[in-house]
Amino acid sequence: ETDFGGGVVRDTSDLNKHLASETALGRVGLPDDIGSVVAFLCSDESKWINAQRIEVSGGFKI
């Protein structure tokens, strides 16, 4: 629910509901859902993480 992609997911109720139904958490992601992961990866606590693909999708399509 951001302005990413012109805000289409946020502004289109049917699309938002459809995408939410495809996630394990039952909702679309919010900026804080992604931001906390980015903040962690930018911190010293993640210094041993490198060359990884980290999925931050709320369990989309599992």
Buried (B, 14 or more C-beta within 10 A) or exposed (E): BEEEEEEEBBEEEEEBEEBBEBBEEEBBBEEEBBEEBEEEBEEEEBEEEEEEEEEEBBEBEE
